[in-house]
Amino acid sequence: MVAAEQEADEVANSYRYGSVPTRGIRLLEIPEISIDKPWPLNAYDLQDCPTYFALSYTWGPPLDTAKSRAEYGGVKRPLTLRTGNHSGRLSIELNLFEALEQLIAAGYTGRLWIDAICINQQDKLERSSQVALMGHIYSGCTRALVWLGRDTSNLGHFSWFHETLLPALEKHLDEGGLVSDFFQVVKMANSGEDTTARWRGYVLFYEQRRWFHRCWVMQEVALPPHVSMLCGSAYLDLEEICDLAMFLNDVASAVVPADWQLDHPGTELLTSHKVYAIGLRRVVCRLKDLRSIEWIPSVTGARNPCEMCVALFLSLLSGMRGYQATDPRDKVYAALGMATKFLPEGEDALMTPDYSLSVSEVYRRFAAFEIVKLPYVAVLSYVEDKSIRLLSDLPSWVPDFSPDIVGSAYASRFHDYPFNACVSESVGRYPRSITGHTLQLYGGYFDTVTTVVQGTDSYRQRTQPSLLAMEIRCLEICSQLLEFCSSLESRYVNGQRRLEALSSTLILQQIDGRPHSTETSQMFRYWLLAMLSVSWASLRLAPEAEPLFQKCCKALQNLEEAQDGTLPSEGGIVDYSRMHLTREVNVLERVPSDALPEDIPPRTVKNNVWDNYRLYDRGLHKGLFLGQRLCKTSTGCIGLGPPSMRPGDQVHFICDATVPFVLRPEPVVSRFTLMGETYLHGFMNGEVLRTDFKDRIEPVHLV
């Protein structure tokens, strides 16, 4: 009876939302004395409203820890709102309540925009219309206030990186210091002490705070002119946070101690990469002209301002895939708010948020919009591998943005590469049509997949529990590549030697997003020499790997490339290892701690092996090791394709696409399931259009 009376009292005294103008918003006024006093909530026209702050925070627990979930899960506090003569209570989550308490304690005055309060969350129509205005709301605020939560765990270590290390690093570089001295700068900034605890605190600060993993964060900090970040009562500088994260992403991607990476598989600097993405989005949203983003025309064919905006929408949504959303539709709508900023005046809206539609229908409409509006069918390259798709009712040509996936798990893997596989400016754009779930394009069959090499993921995955497991992983990769090479004809279909074709394929014939002009077979030779020499030096610590090492050596013996010196021989590997790896070997990083004996000219050894090893290894992590599978077709073509590809799948060239695609035939003739994009060596730059292929172009139906 008591519970029923309490519920009736809550209903009777709850706040009742009024209407809001079509292009209007509600703003919450901060009381000067106490959070228990009524908070005025009034509606304004967006074009003629007073100045306001916009709050960015996390719904639910602020930290992804058992302690935080226990303290915050389902816990709510009443907040009294007043509009005119009407007052009522609104239940808000504890984390938001604490944010308001902190703002009052910090002396903030004025007006706030907060989604959970300023939008009637129970009204789907209002929610949809307000979400459509999000970009304008965050662009129009004077400052975004970021609330990370009251918990300050690991804040000391995190602050040290920005208050102590970042200034020391900037001073070092300003004085002409080298980036390669990064580790020494870190140690000196920490008074010569071990920095492992610092790194762990830095990573955990990101990893545990749910705010850094939210998809709405991109918009909430990219669009406002200024951002203040609060953790407890401490203020953090977002610009400094992004600067350091961008530096670590671009220059020092292996700075987290190896033992930490092994104990926490997959973390590395993943979380700081998310901050790097936030910083990059802030840079993009400050641009006044999208034409300065060079990759957009080459990947999407966009030329005019409207097409550039549509292409940016696709790119921003792709960037949301590693982020979390309580409602999967919000990934599309969060990207929409940022892209709309660049929409030319007078143009129709890119999309209209509609929470009455299913998640699958929102994604399908987005993909259809991109296919219709862009010159190239670029959205097909963003279809992820079938093994990680969650929505079973999605057509195969529609990307599934609902999984919180990162890095190599999704396309476009070839985003940085200006390929031009089946685009003809002279012919013009081919017709496209969508009927229900079926997409009709034009293209043609090229070849059938006959061989797929499984298990060629990077040895740097950090999932190995021991030194032995890592050595076995490295040797398995080397063995697979050598055996695959031996299965190829001595000359590739374009006349290249097979090793040159293979070594080019593994790195997409490019390094760091630029075409590599020198012989890749020579770089592959140095990479293989470095890999196997470190493995040989490590056999005393991991003798169980000896059979695999011998398997690699036997594979080399059977290759003519090892006999003519193009590849190293077993004797050459052992001799090199004895000569240059006599000191401690950092097996976890696949490089020697000190590979330069005093009697060897340093640059000679470095240039011949380790510089080339590192360069080629970077190429592999943008090619083969980026979630790809090495494959061969019935006519001897080789390439890289999606993980779920299997023999019997077909390679098709789709008109107005910059890359070929792997399709799986359906029982109905001329209907296919899209498996994903592919790299096909020797056919990435329009070569197919110079054959009789153009005479075989016909409708292709994707379902």
Secondary structure, 3 states (H helix, E strand, C coil): CHHHHHHHHHHHCECCCCCCCCCEEEEEECCCCCCCCCEEEEEEEHHHCCCCEEEECCCCCCECCHHHHHHHCCCEEEEEEEECCEEEEEEEEHHHHHHHHHHHHCCCCCEEECHHHHCCCCCHHHHHHHHHCHHHHHHHCCEEEEECCCCCCCHHHHHHHHHHHHHHHHHHHHCCCCHHHHHHHHHHHCCCCCCHHHHHHHHHHHHHEHHHHECCHHHHHHCCCCEEEEECCEEECHHHHHHHHHHHHHCCCCCCCHHHHHHCCCCCCHHHHHHHHHHHHHHHHHCCCHHHCCHHHHHHCCCCHHHHHHHHHHHHHHHHHHCECCCCHHHHHHHHHHHHCCCCCCCCCCCCCCCCCCHHHHHHHHHHHHHHHCCCCHHHHHCCCHHHCCCCCCCCCCCCCCCCCCHHHCCCCCCCCCCCCECCCCCCCCCCEEECCEEEEEEEEEEEEEEEECCCCCCCCCCCCCHHHHHHHHHHHHHHHHHHHHCCCCECCCCCEHHHHHHHHHCCCEECCEECCCCHHHHHHHHHHHHHHHHHHHCCCCHHHHHHHHHHHHHHHCCHHHHCCCCCCHHHHHHHHHHHCCCCEEHHHCEECCCCCCCCCHHHHHHHHHHHHHHHHHHHCCCCCCCCEEEEECCCCEEEECCCCCCCCEEEEECCECCCEEEEECCCCCEEEEEEECEECCCCCCHHHHCHHHHHCEEEEEC
